[in-house]
Amino acid sequence: MVRKLSKNRLFHSYFKDWVELYKVGAVRDVTLNKYNITYRRLKELAPDLKISQLNRMTYQKLINDYALTHEKQTTMDFHHQVKAAILDAVDEGLIERDPTRKAVIKGKSPSDKKQKYLNQSELQTLISNLELKSVINRDWFILLVAKTGLRFSEALALTPNDFDFKNQTLSITKSWNYKK
């Protein structure tokens, strides 16, 4: 239920109701989860910040506090989510001016990203070490993924009906939500 609009309301509470009103049912679950994470961070970083206290300085402090523990791109994503709610608060007359205007987005330097693939030599070594027995085992799954380029979630969702051995085809029509 959406609570009464008030300038004296805590901002994180406004944000939570805003997400419920505008995002639930309109965005995918993974995106909704990001909004919920943003809400929890808002509550943690600015537990007493009221809508009436939002101005360029309080907003920049909020962004700076978030940026202390996050990379610049993650801070930018946080900013975009919070800004969307704030702009609606401006439209509702709860905030006079857009406090997100000219916000400076900071963040930690990006960490070295881990390589998420095998080069050709590594792949050949992996395949040559697979134990492909007459009984289906994990190694067959690895071979299937290596030879087809299937995403992990797509390979997990395969059923016997997806294989057409006569025509040597494989139908990819679904994926498995392994995160839930």
Protein Blocks (a to p, Z undefined) as FASTA:
>chain_A
ZZdddfkbcfklmmmmmmmmmmgopacfklmmmmmmmmmmmmmmmmmbcfklpcfklmmm
mmmmmmmmccfklmmmmmmmmmmmmmmmmmnopafbackgopacddddddddddfbdcfk
lmmmmmmmpccdfbdcfklmmmmmmmnopafklmmmpcfklpcfknopaddfbdcdfkZZ
